[in-house]
Amino acid sequence: MINIFGALILALWLFLTMNRPRQIFFEASIFIMVMMGVDCIMQHAWPDVNNAWLVGWIVQWIYVFIVMWLFDIVCLSNVSAAIYSIMVGVAYYYLQLNIPALVEHLLK
C-alpha cells in the first residue's frame, strides 16, 4: 500500500509544482523524509535501521532527485507534465517493489 501511496504523491507533487522555481535537493529530501514517516505509520513499527535500509532510501532519494531535476527540462506544457508525472509515478512504484533485490545486489 505504501508503494501506491508514494507513487501517487510523487506524481501529484511533480504535476502540481509545475512552472515554479524549485529547490531540488531540499524537495527531494523532504519527500523522502515524509515517505519514511508514512512508511513507519503504515507499518505501525520503527524501521530496522541497517545498511540495507539506508541504501534503499538513498537509492530512492537519488531517483527522486533526478526525476525532479529532469522535470523542468522535459516538461514544457501541461500535457507533457501529466504524461511525465504518470511515467515517474509508475517507475517509482516499481522501484519500491524491487528495492530489496536491488539493495541486496548492491551490497554484495
Secondary structure as GFF3:
##gff-version 3
##sequence-region A 1 108
A	DSSP	alpha_helix	2	16	.	.	.	ID=ss1
A	DSSP	alpha_helix	24	43	.	.	.	ID=ss2
A	DSSP	alpha_helix	51	74	.	.	.	ID=ss3
A	DSSP	alpha_helix	78	107	.	.	.	ID=ss4
###
